[in-house]
C-alpha cells in the first residue's frame, strides 16, 4: 500500500476507484497474530488482519490531497498507462517492481475481506485493528517524510 501511495505522489496522478484498500499497521498486525495464536478457542479459522471499515481508493486519495499532495484524478487506465510509461526508462517508480503483477483493470476488482473472525478472536485482547483515518494517515506521512521515503506535499504537516 505504501508503494501505491508513493507511486501516486511520483506520478502526480490518482486513479478514480472505489476499490477497497486494506491497510493495517505492522506492529498491530504482529500483536494480533500473537494474540490469535494464543487464543485456543479460535483455532483452524481464517483471519483477515484488516480494519472492519477499509478505505476506498477515493477516500485515500482525498486524504492525500488534503495533506497537500496535488494528485490529479484520472481513469484507472490512464493512471496505469502513465505508470507503464514512467517505468520504460527508469525503475524509480515505487511500483516498478510490481508491474508484472498489475493489470489494466486491477482498479475494478478487489477481494472483499471479512474481519469477523479477527474481531471475535481479539475480543478479549487489547489489540484492535485501527480504521485508517486522516489523523492516522498524517502519522504515516510524517514518518514517510522523516525517513525520506516520500517528498513533502504542498502543506506542512502539523508536529
Secondary structure, DSSP 8 states (H G I E B T S, - for coil): -HHHHHHHHHHTEEE----EE----HHHHHHHHHHHHT-GGGTT-----S-SS-EEHHHHHHHHHHTT---EEE-HHHHHHHHHHHTSS---STTGGGGGG--TTGGG-------HHHHHHTTTSS-------HHHHHHHHHHHHHHTSS---SS----
